[in-house]
């Protein structure tokens, strides 16, 4: 897997944040929205979040990609043949 375009810290480690919650929406019956609450919320502040809109084809592609990742995790590490 190529992580060339992923954000990294000063030591070169990937920057990733734990997902706290997510919500979805439908806009005008044509576009889907996803709000991903990430990181650790600070008291009295709204949760940091990324909000994106996606057309149907990207919603399906994202759903398939997430399902593939979950399947790979459940299958465990690849065993040598």
C-alpha positions in Angstrom: 0.0 0.0 0.0 1.3 3.4 -1.0 1.0 6.1 1.7 2.9 8.7 -0.2 0.0 11.2 -0.3 -1.1 10.7 3.3 -0.3 13.4 6.0 2.6 12.5 8.2 4.1 14.0 11.3 7.7 15.3 11.6 9.0 11.8 12.3 7.3 10.5 9.1 4.5 8.6 10.9 1.1 8.6 9.4 -1.4 11.1 11.0 -4.6 9.4 11.7 -7.4 10.2 14.2 -9.8 7.9 16.0 -13.3 8.0 14.6 -15.7 9.0 17.4 -19.0 9.0 15.4 -20.4 9.4 12.0 -23.7 10.6 10.5 -25.1 10.6 7.0 -27.5 12.8 5.1 -29.2 13.0 1.7 -29.3 16.3 -0.1 -32.0 17.1 -2.7 -32.4 13.3 -3.3 -29.3 13.4 -5.4 -26.2 13.6 -3.2 -25.1 12.0 0.0 -23.3 13.6 2.9 -21.1 12.1 5.5 -19.9 13.8 8.7 -17.0 12.0 10.4 -16.3 13.2 14.0 -12.6 12.6 14.7 -10.0 13.1 17.4 -10.8 13.8 21.0 -13.4 16.5 21.6 -12.4 19.3 24.0 -14.9 20.2 26.8 -17.4 22.8 25.7 -16.3 22.7 22.1 -17.9 20.9 19.1 -16.3 17.7 18.0 -13.7 18.1 15.3 -15.3 16.8 12.1 -14.8 16.4 8.4 -18.0 16.8 6.3 -18.1 15.7 2.7 -20.7 15.3 0.0 -20.5 12.5 -2.5 -22.4 11.5 -5.6 -24.0 8.0 -5.6 -21.1 6.3 -7.5 -18.5 7.5 -4.8 -20.9 6.6 -2.0 -21.0 3.0 -3.4 -17.2 3.0 -4.0 -16.6 4.2 -0.4 -18.9 1.6 1.0 -17.2 -1.2 -1.0 -13.8 0.0 0.1 -14.7 0.1 3.8 -16.3 -3.4 3.5 -13.1 -4.7 1.8 -10.9 -3.3 4.7 -13.2 -4.8 7.3 -13.1 -8.2 5.5 -9.3 -8.1 5.4 -9.1 -7.3 9.1 -11.4 -10.1 10.0 -9.4 -12.5 7.8 -6.3 -11.8 9.7 -2.7 -11.6 8.4 -2.0 -13.3 5.2 -0.4 -16.7 5.7 2.6 -17.8 3.7 1.8 -20.5 1.1 
